[in-house]
Structure formats: structure tokens, C-alpha cells
Amino acid sequence: PVNFAQAPFYLTVWAFVRGRQSSRRAWDVATGALWGVTFLAHTAPALVFGVMAVAAAVVDVRRGDGARVEVRTAAIRLAVMVILALAVSSPLLATVVGHYGLRTLHKQPGMYTAPLLARELPTLVWQHLSAAMFVATVGAATLWRQRPSAVRLVVFTWLLAAGLYLVLAYALLAGRLLAGWALTTPVPSFHFFFYIKAAGAVLFGVGIT
């Protein structure tokens, strides 16, 4: 599922960009439907896109200084996507919500932390001190300096979303080790690192162009 779920996630991101560029409601419908398909494929990318969609709506409202028309437009766009996503993913939601009541019965997967993200973290950092990472950093700086655009917003909210989930995973790991917390993330933390790497690949492409 980890690899299979990439396709609907990237299609969702693409539709989201097209919708923001064209302001056509049909793209919001397509984005919501693809978001639902993504959730059917895997939870992690669906969670990442959920934060992206909310963050983008917040940016729209702030960019419009809270004007009523901007709030209404952002709210409608987000509502359309959420409604379509819920409708498409309803077969899975019926089980997760209706049968299990959003309870996680098997918590071990959420407690798993890949060695590279735990005791081998220094090795991971060292591996990323590379020419490719330098190019991706140049790409990030280049994109950040550009005027606001749909691509810029989507790429940075993508990084923000995956990064926040990874930070949450580390916080819960620390809580389990130091305070005996029983809380876990919905999926293992390496999934979110996976999507950070994917966004890094996009920034690498920006950097070499």
C-alpha cells in the first residue's frame, strides 16, 4: 500500500494545483474524489493532504485579510473537497467509524519507529549532507522567493504537513520512553518521512531548472 498510494496522492496534489490555478469548481470536486481514493489506498498520504488543504484555506483567508468573500470561497472549496473525499472513502469509513468507533485495536504499528529515524538518526543526517540535498535546498529558496503561486503554496504546505506529523511522532515516542504514554500515531512515522523525501524530489527538480 505504501508504494501504491503514491499514485492517487500525487494525482490529488496535481488536481489541487490545477484547481487553485483555474478556480473552477470541477477541480475541487476532482481533488476531493482523489483524496478519498488516496485514503482508501493508505492513511498516511490522506492525512498529509488533509493538513495541506486546511493550511491552504488558512493562507487564502489571511491573504484576503479575512474579507468575507475570501472566507466564503476558501470554506466552500474546502467543504467540497471534504464532502467528496468522505463520499468516496465511505466504504472504509463505515468500518473505521461505524464498527471500530475510530479506536485503534492494534497499536504496535503506530509504535514502530524505523531505526534510521531513531538510533541511526545521525547516520541519516550524514547521508543527507549531499549534493542532491544542496540542489533541493536551492530549489526551496528559489521557490520561496517567487511571488505567491499555487505551486509554491502546495509544495510548502506539503512539507509542513509531513513535517508536523513527523514531529508529532517524535513527541509521542519521547512520551512513551520517558513518561509511559500509550498514545501512538495512526501509522508508523517513516511514512511521513517518505513524503518529506518526495517533496524534496520536487524541490530538487526546481533547483536544477
N, C-alpha and C positions, 0 to 999 in steps of 0.2 A: 504493500500500500504506500510506503514512503516514496518510492520512485513513481508509481502510477499516479499519485496525487499531484505530482508536479504539473502535469499537463492541464488539468482543469484550473489549477491555481494561476498559472501563467496566462491562460485564456481569460480568467476573471480579471486579472490586472490589466490585460490589454483592453478588454471591453470597458473597464473603469476609466482608463485613459481616454479612449475614444468618446465616452460619454461626457467627460469633462471638457473635451475639445470641441464637441459639436453641440452640447446642451440639448440633445434630442432625448426624449423620454424613453425611446425604444432601447437605447444603450443602457439605461438604468435597469430596464426590465431584463435585458440580456445579462448584465452584470449580476443581478440578483439570482437569476436562474443558474448561472455558472457557479456562483458562490454556494448555492445549495448542492450542486453536483460535487463541488470540492469537499463539502462536509461529508457527503456520502462516501467519498474516497478516503478521507483522513481528517481527523480533528485538528491537527496542528496548523495546516495552512488555512483552514477555515477560521481559526482563532486569530491568526495573523492578519488575515484580510478584514476581519471584524474590527480590529483596532485601527487598521488603515482607513476604513470607511468612516468611523466615528471621528478620527483625528482630522480627516479631510473636511468633514462637515464643520468641525470647530474652527478650522482655518478659514473656511468660507465665511462664517459668521463674523469672525474677528476682522477679516479683510474688509467686510462691508460695514465695519463699525457698529455691528448689532442692528443695522437697519432692518425693518420689518420684512421687506421683500427678500433680503438675503437670508434671514432666518427661515422664512417660509420655503424658499427654494431649496435650501440645504436640508430642511426637515423632510420635504416631500421626496427628494432624491434618496435620502437615507431610508425613509419608510418604504418606498417602492422596492428597494434592494432587499430590505429585511423581509418584507412580506413574500417576495418571490423566493428568497432563499429558504424560508420556513416551509413554503408550499412544496418546493422541490424535494427538500430533505425530510418531509413529513413521515415517510416510511420508517426512517431511522429514529426520528424524534418521538414517534409513537411508542417505540420500545424504550428509549432512553428516559423519556419523561413519564410516559404512561405506566410502563411496567416497573422500571427501576427508581422512578422518582428523583432522577438526577443524582442518585447515590452511586459511588464507585465501590463495587464489591471487591474487586481485585486491585489492591493499591500498590503491589510490588512494581509494576512497570513504571508508575509515576515516581517511585522512589529511586529508580535506577539512574545513575549518573555515569556517563561514559568516562573511562579512565583519562582520556585526553582533556576532558573538561573538569577533572578533579586533580588527582595526584600528579598527573602528567601535564598539567596546565603550563608550566614553564616551557616544556618541550613544544607545546602548541604555539605559544607566543613566539618562540625562536623560529619555528617553521614559517611563521608569517612575516618575519623580517626579511622580505624578499623583494625582487624587482617587480613582481606582479602586484604585490601589495602597494608598492610605491606608485605604480601606474594607477591603481584603483583609488588611491588617496588623491592623486592629481585629478582624476575624474570627478571625485566627490567635491573637491574645491572648485573645479570648473563649473560643475552643475549648480553649486551653491551660489556662485557669483552671477549666474544668469538671472534674467528677470523671471518673476514667478510664472510657472507654466504647469500644465497637467503632469508632464513627465517628472519635473523636479519635485512636485508635491508627492507624487506616488512613490518615487524611489526613496525619499527620505522618511515618509510615513512607514514604508515597508521596513526600513532599517530600524526605525523607532519601535515598531510593533514587535518584531522578532527580538530586539534587544531588551525590551521591557519584560517579555516572557522569560528570557534567559536570566535576567537579574532576579526575577521572582523565583525561579528555580534555585538559584544560588542562595537566596534568602531562606527558602524553605529547607534547603539542605543544611544550612547553618543551624536553623532552628531544631532540626531533627538531631543533629550531632551534639548541640550544646544544651538544649532545653527539652529534648524528648518529644518534640512536636510530632503529631501524626498526620499533618497536612501534606498533601502532595500536589504536583501539577497534573493536569489531565493526561498528559503524555510525557515520556522521557524528555529531558532538556535538550538532548542532542538534535531533536527535530527543529528546534528554534535556531540553533547554531547552523543547521543545514540551510535555512532560509536567509540567514545573515550572509552566508557564503554565496548564495545565489544572487543576492543584491550586490555583493561585492563583484561578481562576474559582470553584472550590468555596468557598474561603475568603471571596471577595467575597460569595457568597450568604449565608454565615454572618454576615458583617459587616453586611449590610443587614437582617437579621432580628433 
